[in-house]
Amino acid sequence: MISAIFHTVLYKPLYNGLLFLTDVLPFNDVGFAIILLTLVVRFIIFPLSHRSIVTQKKMKEIEPEISKVKKKIKDKQQQAQEIMRLYREHGISPFSGFLMILVQLPIFIALFMLLRQGVLIEEGLFYSFVDIPEKINFIFLGLIDLSKASYVLSALAAASQFFQMKLTIPKIKKTESKERSFKNELQKSMSVQMKYVMPVFIFFIAQRFSSGMALYWTTSNVFAIVHEMVVARKAKKLKEKNDGNGRKKDKN
């Protein structure tokens, strides 16, 4: 039942979308089709991803307030209630990131199944209005064979993952020896592992499958990086504007 829904709702539409783009694009280059399909998917889930990024930025902004609450209120239940009050006050949904993962995971699995061995022609999966491409050109830009693993694309996937995580994962502030705790050290350790170990993991995983998967991963990461930078720039301008208005009020 779940498998049938997965194939009908995700795998089949993505499969037909990829083959349709391959058929209509010049030179039937499946590489450009993968890039375009990835961008289409990213734009479809854009409202959720944007909300998740904005929530992360807001949570980072109220970290000083949360720290004050934790120092002031020692009772865990009251502490949690006060933090939730802060979230509501600033319009933060702490579950938006989790929702984003729930949406992205099945899409990633569908694309993984589609691209892991290259693109296979399965006539039973085609929609009636989608033509079967006469040929599929796996040589992306005339240089990289997307039906095989590629060190270049694997490296790009790993590098883009590193920069994306560098923007996403907040910097852990250095604390004095007296303020250090197991929780702070664990948080710092996990941050380092996510930032440096994950890209290496992505590289070796990409080397095990066709490079179409690495191209998808790279495109998705580049989109996320640009999105993060735009949101950060807007947030910075808004903060500068609010700070400027605050100074004007103080003078008056």
Secondary structure as GFF3:
##gff-version 3
##sequence-region A 1 252
A	DSSP	alpha_helix	2	6	.	.	.	ID=ss1
A	DSSP	pi_helix	7	11	.	.	.	ID=ss2
A	DSSP	alpha_helix	12	24	.	.	.	ID=ss3
A	DSSP	three_ten_helix	26	28	.	.	.	ID=ss4
A	DSSP	alpha_helix	30	44	.	.	.	ID=ss5
A	DSSP	alpha_helix	46	61	.	.	.	ID=ss6
A	DSSP	alpha_helix	63	72	.	.	.	ID=ss7
A	DSSP	alpha_helix	76	89	.	.	.	ID=ss8
A	DSSP	alpha_helix	96	115	.	.	.	ID=ss9
A	DSSP	three_ten_helix	123	125	.	.	.	ID=ss10
A	DSSP	beta_strand	139	140	.	.	.	ID=ss11
A	DSSP	beta_strand	144	145	.	.	.	ID=ss12
A	DSSP	alpha_helix	151	168	.	.	.	ID=ss13
A	DSSP	alpha_helix	182	192	.	.	.	ID=ss14
A	DSSP	pi_helix	193	197	.	.	.	ID=ss15
A	DSSP	alpha_helix	198	206	.	.	.	ID=ss16
A	DSSP	alpha_helix	211	251	.	.	.	ID=ss17
###
